């Protein structure tokens, strides 16, 4: 159906306008933006949307998150990553979530995302120890039903977790090490066979679902597995997405095990190229940043999760100056407790106003809006599809009320979006030209029924999670010692 959005204030995030507002109409045909211009002609059968007093902008992009954590928000605090992982992703698991849980937690992620203006998510789906098409399909089914654009993976690792950490074999007692007998690790060709099937089954579904390869981290995967993933991603033009240098512990791991940084290690393996996206990138040195810029790699800045886990602050200004495409992500709802990108935008804009930097180098609202829109799309391999309002691109957009409290009185709209808005002014969300959220109501699903079902089944799930947490607490003292030694280690 043809739609004409009339009399809008538009922020396009394209090359011509960037984040500067202008007045325009938008004609949408076949789910794509057909024309952007003033006083466009109305053809018979066109749905007219009056956007007087409204702001129309690209939907936000969450360039890194984990649907697996949606039932664990508000559960942990005062834990660095290596200790937090013991509980959020326990080694010793007595239960595997039922397929319905996979569907519901993915639906919950999509609901919170859409209602806060996110039209595209990158879900680093993690379902240890298996790679099962039907289980990944539960996440895909949720995203299809609600109508969000999603890039999904099935994250993989094939190095024993104790061998991916410094000092672990010395610190963890032998009797506890014996508990971590996971069986033979997955072989590269088996994972690629799975990815081939997943790509065939899901990539391009409904015009909104994409598949990516997701080796968990370079210290958790063999070179052969990472290079096989790179080749698969390159052949199919999809992202290679991995966690890299999130914590000081990981930086120490690299220097002890490889004699160089993880970025240099990845570069030597030929893994740094356009299409590679690394989540976090906190513990980067100048040589790392230069390599990333020359290779055309994207870095996803997960500012709130990095702060909550005490991981540090990524060198975003230096990355931008080196030509790195910096996107914005929430990370999972357990390490962040929100997947709202408006929250991440505000914190990102504020945290980089550092006293040791000249104020002209602080991030601007425009910088952050780029990170949350077109840069996120590029990181997800969707830069030609979404992330800006341009002729021929998908009509992924949000409509905000400029008469709302967050914009009253209205000064510079980009500043209001980054520093004042929290998503409460959103009136409508479109993905591919289809309205998926309007005036507080989901259009394609019954949100109340979904939430009621989650509340009904969550207690049993969380009770099982608690038992697994108790089982894994035996590793806490050892991992605290690993963290202490890494913190004391000079890089």
KETITOR-392413 format. One record per residue (C-alpha): residue in one letter; x, y, z. Coordinates in pm, whole numbers. Each point is the difference from the previous one (the first is absolute). Layout:
BEGIN
[rec A,[X,Y,Z]]
...
END
This chain:
BEGIN
[rec X,[0,0,0]]
[rec X,[111,353,-77]]
[rec X,[42,239,296]]
[rec X,[69,372,-6]]
[rec X,[136,163,314]]
[rec X,[-89,367,-22]]
[rec X,[154,313,154]]
[rec X,[263,-178,209]]
[rec X,[310,134,166]]
[rec X,[257,-249,-126]]
[rec X,[342,-109,123]]
[rec X,[128,-221,-280]]
[rec X,[354,-96,113]]
[rec X,[101,-9,-367]]
[rec X,[310,158,-153]]
[rec X,[-187,310,-115]]
[rec X,[-166,95,328]]
[rec X,[160,-200,281]]
[rec X,[-181,74,325]]
[rec X,[-125,346,-107]]
[rec X,[-382,19,-1]]
[rec X,[-192,112,-308]]
[rec X,[-365,12,-104]]
[rec X,[-118,-256,-253]]
[rec X,[-251,-261,-111]]
[rec X,[92,-368,-41]]
[rec X,[-165,-235,-247]]
[rec X,[22,-369,87]]
[rec X,[-70,-269,-261]]
[rec X,[58,-373,28]]
[rec X,[154,43,344]]
[rec X,[266,237,-131]]
[rec X,[49,373,-8]]
[rec X,[-98,107,-351]]
[rec X,[30,378,23]]
[rec X,[110,257,256]]
[rec X,[-111,352,-88]]
[rec X,[-243,284,61]]
[rec X,[-366,9,-103]]
[rec X,[0,-340,-168]]
[rec X,[-300,-87,-216]]
[rec X,[-261,-232,147]]
[rec X,[-100,-294,-217]]
[rec X,[-327,-191,45]]
[rec X,[17,-272,266]]
[rec X,[281,168,193]]
[rec X,[-22,-6,380]]
[rec X,[69,349,132]]
[rec X,[183,37,332]]
[rec X,[-4,355,135]]
[rec X,[334,59,171]]
[rec X,[-49,365,88]]
[rec X,[180,63,328]]
[rec X,[174,-338,-29]]
[rec X,[359,-108,-48]]
[rec X,[70,-283,-245]]
[rec X,[342,-163,26]]
[rec X,[163,-337,-76]]
[rec X,[-72,-280,241]]
[rec X,[281,-59,247]]
[rec X,[241,-292,-40]]
[rec X,[107,-217,293]]
[rec X,[324,-134,-148]]
[rec X,[77,-252,276]]
[rec X,[-229,-175,246]]
[rec X,[-82,-345,139]]
[rec X,[-357,-130,13]]
[rec X,[122,-271,241]]
[rec X,[16,255,282]]
[rec X,[-351,143,-19]]
[rec X,[-128,-192,303]]
[rec X,[307,94,209]]
[rec X,[-31,377,21]]
[rec X,[24,145,351]]
[rec X,[171,-313,129]]
[rec X,[370,82,41]]
[rec X,[221,291,102]]
[rec X,[353,73,122]]
[rec X,[147,-281,-213]]
[rec X,[271,44,-264]]
[rec X,[-58,-188,-324]]
[rec X,[195,-315,86]]
[rec X,[-194,-46,326]]
[rec X,[-332,109,-150]]
[rec X,[36,-267,-271]]
[rec X,[8,-271,268]]
[rec X,[-361,82,85]]
[rec X,[-154,144,-315]]
[rec X,[157,-271,-222]]
[rec X,[82,-277,250]]
[rec X,[249,-274,-87]]
[rec X,[-196,-264,188]]
[rec X,[-355,-5,-132]]
[rec X,[-266,-242,113]]
[rec X,[-262,129,-241]]
[rec X,[-32,127,-354]]
[rec X,[-276,255,-61]]
[rec X,[-307,-139,-171]]
[rec X,[-62,119,-358]]
[rec X,[-290,213,124]]
[rec X,[243,188,227]]
[rec X,[222,74,-300]]
[rec X,[-299,141,-183]]
[rec X,[-127,208,294]]
[rec X,[332,151,96]]
[rec X,[59,96,-365]]
[rec X,[-348,147,-20]]
[rec X,[64,198,319]]
[rec X,[320,139,-149]]
[rec X,[-187,101,-315]]
[rec X,[-287,156,196]]
[rec X,[225,219,213]]
[rec X,[205,89,-306]]
[rec X,[-290,103,-223]]
[rec X,[-183,190,273]]
[rec X,[314,210,57]]
[rec X,[64,75,-367]]
[rec X,[238,-281,-100]]
[rec X,[-88,-148,-338]]
[rec X,[308,-223,-47]]
[rec X,[172,-228,252]]
[rec X,[315,-208,-27]]
[rec X,[-61,-303,220]]
[rec X,[316,-187,97]]
[rec X,[-214,-306,73]]
[rec X,[167,-239,242]]
[rec X,[-143,-341,83]]
[rec X,[276,-223,142]]
[rec X,[102,-263,-65]]
[rec X,[-208,-59,-310]]
[rec X,[-45,147,-344]]
[rec X,[-352,-98,-94]]
[rec X,[-196,149,-289]]
[rec X,[-333,-51,170]]
[rec X,[114,183,314]]
[rec X,[145,294,-191]]
[rec X,[-321,-7,-198]]
[rec X,[-196,86,315]]
[rec X,[180,336,18]]
[rec X,[-51,56,-372]]
[rec X,[-370,-81,32]]
[rec X,[-43,261,272]]
[rec X,[175,266,-207]]
[rec X,[-205,-85,-306]]
[rec X,[-328,18,187]]
[rec X,[60,336,165]]
[rec X,[152,144,-317]]
[rec X,[342,120,116]]
[rec X,[307,-13,-223]]
[rec X,[252,-239,154]]
[rec X,[344,-139,-69]]
[rec X,[45,-324,193]]
[rec X,[279,-247,66]]
[rec X,[75,-309,198]]
[rec X,[312,92,191]]
[rec X,[279,-257,11]]
[rec X,[313,-77,200]]
[rec X,[227,-305,-12]]
[rec X,[276,74,252]]
[rec X,[-50,-117,357]]
[rec X,[-101,299,216]]
[rec X,[290,-53,240]]
[rec X,[241,18,-292]]
[rec X,[-152,332,-106]]
[rec X,[95,165,330]]
[rec X,[339,90,147]]
[rec X,[117,-188,309]]
[rec X,[-313,-223,1]]
[rec X,[178,-336,-18]]
[rec X,[217,103,295]]
[rec X,[-271,162,209]]
[rec X,[-304,-225,-43]]
[rec X,[37,-313,219]]
[rec X,[32,-333,-179]]
[rec X,[-325,-134,141]]
[rec X,[-190,298,-140]]
[rec X,[178,-26,-333]]
[rec X,[-119,-360,-18]]
[rec X,[-360,123,12]]
[rec X,[49,182,-328]]
[rec X,[17,-301,-228]]
[rec X,[-205,126,-292]]
[rec X,[92,-267,-252]]
[rec X,[167,61,-337]]
[rec X,[-30,355,-130]]
[rec X,[-183,76,-321]]
[rec X,[213,-29,-312]]
[rec X,[13,287,-248]]
[rec X,[-159,-197,-283]]
[rec X,[-290,-104,222]]
[rec X,[-73,359,97]]
[rec X,[22,113,-362]]
[rec X,[-238,-279,-101]]
[rec X,[-242,134,261]]
[rec X,[48,358,-122]]
[rec X,[-66,-111,-356]]
[rec X,[-331,-151,106]]
[rec X,[-90,301,216]]
[rec X,[82,245,-277]]
[rec X,[-214,-199,-242]]
[rec X,[-287,-23,248]]
[rec X,[-11,353,138]]
[rec X,[196,252,-204]]
[rec X,[-236,232,-184]]
[rec X,[-317,-128,168]]
[rec X,[-284,254,-28]]
[rec X,[263,238,-141]]
[rec X,[98,84,358]]
[rec X,[201,-293,143]]
[rec X,[374,-33,-58]]
[rec X,[252,-256,121]]
[rec X,[355,72,118]]
[rec X,[288,-211,127]]
[rec X,[94,56,361]]
[rec X,[322,-149,134]]
[rec X,[-31,100,364]]
[rec X,[348,152,43]]
[rec X,[350,-60,-141]]
[rec X,[126,-151,327]]
[rec X,[-298,-239,7]]
[rec X,[32,-132,-358]]
[rec X,[277,-178,-187]]
[rec X,[160,178,-295]]
[rec X,[-146,-263,-231]]
[rec X,[-354,68,122]]
[rec X,[37,378,-29]]
[rec X,[148,-20,-349]]
[rec X,[-275,-236,-113]]
[rec X,[-254,250,132]]
[rec X,[177,283,-182]]
[rec X,[-9,-192,-328]]
[rec X,[-369,-83,45]]
[rec X,[-85,363,81]]
[rec X,[201,133,-294]]
[rec X,[-152,-244,-248]]
[rec X,[-355,94,101]]
[rec X,[50,368,73]]
[rec X,[-113,-26,363]]
[rec X,[158,134,320]]
[rec X,[270,-170,203]]
[rec X,[-91,112,352]]
[rec X,[209,-66,311]]
[rec X,[72,126,353]]
[rec X,[349,150,14]]
[rec X,[198,165,282]]
[rec X,[-292,63,228]]
[rec X,[201,-25,323]]
[rec X,[351,35,138]]
[rec X,[-3,-376,63]]
[rec X,[-38,-55,-375]]
[rec X,[282,241,-75]]
[rec X,[227,-187,242]]
[rec X,[-108,-332,-153]]
[rec X,[112,118,-343]]
[rec X,[346,112,110]]
[rec X,[62,-314,205]]
[rec X,[-129,-247,-259]]
[rec X,[80,168,-332]]
[rec X,[269,254,88]]
[rec X,[-203,280,-157]]
[rec X,[-340,161,20]]
[rec X,[-314,-181,-113]]
[rec X,[-34,249,-287]]
[rec X,[353,-74,-120]]
[rec X,[-73,-372,38]]
[rec X,[-319,35,-207]]
[rec X,[187,206,-258]]
[rec X,[268,-268,-35]]
[rec X,[-279,-254,-62]]
[rec X,[-155,217,-271]]
[rec X,[-318,64,196]]
[rec X,[-6,380,-19]]
[rec X,[-193,116,-305]]
[rec X,[-309,190,-103]]
[rec X,[-290,-206,130]]
[rec X,[173,-82,329]]
[rec X,[-175,147,304]]
[rec X,[150,-16,347]]
[rec X,[-208,58,309]]
[rec X,[154,213,277]]
[rec X,[358,83,-103]]
[rec X,[74,155,339]]
[rec X,[364,-103,52]]
[rec X,[144,121,-331]]
[rec X,[339,161,-46]]
[rec X,[99,245,-274]]
[rec X,[133,-275,-228]]
[rec X,[-327,-190,39]]
[rec X,[-202,307,-90]]
[rec X,[213,65,-307]]
[rec X,[-46,-361,-119]]
[rec X,[-376,20,47]]
[rec X,[-23,325,-192]]
[rec X,[209,-123,-292]]
[rec X,[-198,-325,-22]]
[rec X,[-345,164,2]]
[rec X,[-115,-189,309]]
[rec X,[-305,108,203]]
[rec X,[8,31,379]]
[rec X,[-325,-24,198]]
[rec X,[10,222,308]]
[rec X,[-193,-160,287]]
[rec X,[46,287,240]]
[rec X,[-248,-89,276]]
[rec X,[97,-366,28]]
[rec X,[368,94,5]]
[rec X,[-66,238,287]]
[rec X,[-214,-243,199]]
[rec X,[257,-280,-30]]
[rec X,[290,235,73]]
[rec X,[161,-85,-333]]
[rec X,[109,353,-85]]
[rec X,[-80,264,-260]]
[rec X,[72,-62,-366]]
[rec X,[220,260,-176]]
[rec X,[-282,110,-228]]
[rec X,[140,338,-107]]
[rec X,[332,-157,-99]]
[rec X,[-185,-273,-189]]
[rec X,[-207,256,-188]]
[rec X,[309,206,-82]]
[rec X,[161,-314,-144]]
[rec X,[-296,-53,-232]]
[rec X,[-155,-290,191]]
[rec X,[-375,-41,-39]]
[rec X,[-126,23,360]]
[rec X,[-350,-134,66]]
[rec X,[-204,-16,320]]
[rec X,[-128,-305,184]]
[rec X,[-172,-82,325]]
[rec X,[168,-338,58]]
[rec X,[-228,-241,188]]
[rec X,[-270,97,246]]
[rec X,[187,-168,285]]
[rec X,[316,208,-38]]
[rec X,[-196,315,-78]]
[rec X,[-355,-50,134]]
[rec X,[-142,192,-295]]
[rec X,[16,-44,-376]]
[rec X,[-123,355,-67]]
[rec X,[241,171,-237]]
[rec X,[-122,343,111]]
[rec X,[158,-84,339]]
[rec X,[323,-107,-167]]
[rec X,[9,318,-209]]
[rec X,[-23,227,302]]
[rec X,[269,-185,196]]
[rec X,[229,-17,-304]]
[rec X,[-31,373,-56]]
[rec X,[76,79,364]]
[rec X,[271,-250,91]]
[rec X,[239,114,-273]]
[rec X,[17,359,126]]
[rec X,[328,-80,167]]
[rec X,[201,255,202]]
[rec X,[325,-106,-170]]
[rec X,[-144,73,-347]]
[rec X,[-44,341,-157]]
[rec X,[-371,81,1]]
[rec X,[-1,22,-380]]
[rec X,[74,-374,-7]]
[rec X,[-298,-99,214]]
[rec X,[-271,-195,-180]]
[rec X,[-284,206,-140]]
[rec X,[-367,-92,-22]]
[rec X,[51,-38,-374]]
[rec X,[286,-247,54]]
[rec X,[-219,-210,226]]
[rec X,[-299,8,-236]]
[rec X,[224,-133,-276]]
[rec X,[112,-282,231]]
[rec X,[-362,-90,77]]
[rec X,[-123,3,-360]]
[rec X,[205,-23,-319]]
[rec X,[321,-120,170]]
[rec X,[-197,-278,168]]
[rec X,[-149,-101,-333]]
[rec X,[347,-17,-157]]
[rec X,[127,-209,290]]
[rec X,[-285,-247,-59]]
[rec X,[69,-18,-373]]
[rec X,[-320,194,-72]]
[rec X,[136,340,-96]]
[rec X,[-168,-16,-339]]
[rec X,[-331,-108,153]]
[rec X,[-70,208,309]]
[rec X,[151,248,246]]
[rec X,[-90,317,-192]]
[rec X,[-300,143,-182]]
[rec X,[98,-10,-367]]
[rec X,[-173,-81,-325]]
[rec X,[4,-375,-59]]
[rec X,[70,-97,361]]
[rec X,[-241,-190,220]]
[rec X,[-255,220,176]]
[rec X,[131,-81,348]]
[rec X,[-94,310,194]]
[rec X,[-136,142,321]]
[rec X,[-239,289,53]]
[rec X,[39,213,314]]
[rec X,[-227,269,137]]
[rec X,[183,333,7]]
[rec X,[-262,137,240]]
[rec X,[103,-253,265]]
[rec X,[171,101,322]]
[rec X,[344,-110,-123]]
[rec X,[-12,257,-280]]
[rec X,[-162,290,190]]
[rec X,[116,265,-66]]
[rec X,[174,-124,-312]]
[rec X,[354,119,-64]]
[rec X,[231,-228,-200]]
[rec X,[-184,-321,-80]]
[rec X,[312,-225,-13]]
[rec X,[90,117,352]]
[rec X,[-350,-77,126]]
[rec X,[20,-349,-153]]
[rec X,[330,-87,165]]
[rec X,[-17,181,334]]
[rec X,[-373,30,78]]
[rec X,[-201,-266,-183]]
[rec X,[-51,-351,141]]
[rec X,[-240,-143,-257]]
[rec X,[-316,120,174]]
[rec X,[-75,246,-282]]
[rec X,[-21,-276,-263]]
[rec X,[-341,-18,-167]]
[rec X,[64,-239,-285]]
[rec X,[261,-251,-115]]
[rec X,[24,-140,-353]]
[rec X,[217,-284,-130]]
[rec X,[2,-49,-374]]
[rec X,[-287,246,-29]]
[rec X,[-224,-205,230]]
[rec X,[-119,151,326]]
[rec X,[107,-229,286]]
[rec X,[-61,232,294]]
[rec X,[-244,288,33]]
[rec X,[-92,217,299]]
[rec X,[119,-250,259]]
[rec X,[-143,-310,-168]]
[rec X,[164,-280,-193]]
[rec X,[-177,-46,-331]]
[rec X,[112,-351,-101]]
[rec X,[-17,-183,335]]
[rec X,[-200,-1,322]]
[rec X,[258,148,233]]
[rec X,[-212,-52,310]]
[rec X,[-33,-372,-63]]
[rec X,[374,-36,-57]]
[rec X,[85,179,324]]
[rec X,[-256,-201,193]]
[rec X,[150,-326,-127]]
[rec X,[350,116,93]]
[rec X,[-112,86,353]]
[rec X,[-160,-341,33]]
[rec X,[299,-207,-107]]
[rec X,[283,222,128]]
[rec X,[-1,-126,362]]
[rec X,[81,-359,-102]]
[rec X,[268,119,-242]]
[rec X,[160,226,260]]
[rec X,[-10,-273,264]]
[rec X,[195,-227,-234]]
[rec X,[238,288,-73]]
[rec X,[55,49,374]]
[rec X,[91,-366,45]]
[rec X,[254,28,-281]]
[rec X,[140,317,158]]
[rec X,[43,-183,331]]
[rec X,[174,-287,-178]]
[rec X,[245,238,-172]]
[rec X,[77,203,312]]
[rec X,[277,-250,79]]
[rec X,[208,173,-268]]
[rec X,[-49,350,140]]
[rec X,[312,19,216]]
[rec X,[223,-133,-277]]
[rec X,[-137,242,-257]]
[rec X,[33,287,242]]
[rec X,[368,-91,32]]
[rec X,[38,-13,-379]]
[rec X,[-151,346,-20]]
[rec X,[229,128,278]]
[rec X,[314,-136,-167]]
[rec X,[-98,143,-337]]
[rec X,[-68,339,157]]
[rec X,[346,-2,155]]
[rec X,[169,-111,-322]]
[rec X,[179,270,-197]]
[rec X,[-89,-2,-368]]
END
